[in-house]
Amino acid sequence: PIALNDAGATSLSFSLATAQTVVVTFSSECSGNTSGTWVVAVVVIDGSIIATGDGGFRYTRLCAGGEPQKAISRTVFSSLAAGNHTVSVVAAIEGPPFNFYNATFEKNVLVVTN
């Protein structure tokens, strides 16, 4: 999971009084060091990957290796039951080589709205 603050927290907890749809937006500045690969982001709520939003894809390409740092954003939505929930953002590498890859995320923001 991607750290969401300087203390290293990797998730955000929230509660819903009633069942409703929430919108989750993750924004960051991203850079990677290996040409020909992409860093991708997946939003996870209560342990499940959320693929609704951003065209229905399971992930969003954040930044390409070897390119300058850039601002990125991923927005998804999900219908949730009343109660407590946890959201996190997981980064992965798309495309070989999968080793010796280093990505940097700065100025991370995770927002949950209903």
N, C-alpha and C positions, 0 to 999 in steps of 0.2 A: 504493500500500500504506500501511497504517496503521503509524506508528512504534510499536515495542514497548518501547522504553526511552528514557531521556533522551539517549542518544547518537545516537538516530535509526535504530537497526537496524530493518529492516522484514521480516526473516525469521528463522526459527529452524531450525537444522539438527540432525538427529538420525540415529542409526544403529540398524539392527535386525540382530541376529545371525541370526535366522531369519524366515521369512515369518510375519506375524501381523496381527491387526486392532489398529489404534490408535484412540484416542479423542482428539479435539482440542477443547478448550474455550477460547473467547476471551471475556473479560469486560472491561468498561470502563464509564466514565461518559461519557455522550454528550449533546450538546445541539446544536441547529441553529437557524438564524436566519430561515428563510423559511417562513412559514405555508403549509399545504397540501402540503408535501413531506415525504418520509421519507428518512432516511439508512439505508441497508441495508448489511449485511456479507456478504461471500462468503469462505469459507475455501478456500484454494488449496494443494494438496499436489503438489509436483513439476510445477507448471504446469497442473494440472487442477482445475477447480472440483469440490468435494466436496458432493454434495447429499443424502447419507444422514444421517439424524438430523433433529431438529426437524421431524418430519412429512414429510420428503422434499422440502422446498422447497429451491431453489438458494440462497436467501438468507434472512436474518432482518431484519425491520424493527427498527432499533435505537432511533431516536428521531424524534419529529415536530418539524418546524420550528416555532418560536415557543413551544414548551413548555419548562418548566424542565428542567434537567439531570437525567438519571436513570441508574440502574445497569442494564446490559444484559448478556446472555450469549448465546452461540451455541455449540452442541455438535454435532459431526458425528463419524462414524466411517468408517474406510476400511481395507480389506484391502491390505496392502503386501508387496512382496517383500523379502527380506533385502537389506541394503545401506544406502547413504546417502540421506537424504530431506531436503527443505526444505518448510517450511510458512510461509504468510503469510496475512494478512487484508487484503482489499481493500474499501474503502468506495465506495459509489455513491449517486446520488440517484434516488429513485423519484418520479415525478410532476413536471410543469412548475410553475414555471419552473426550467430547468436552469442558469440563469446567476445570478450574484450570490448564490451559496449559500455559506455558511460553516458548517462543522461542527467541533465541538471534541470530542476524545477525551482523557480523562484517566484515570490509574490503570489503564493497560492491562495485562492479564495473559493470556498464552498458555501453555496447559499441554497437553502430549502425554503420554498414558499408554497402557500396553498391558496 
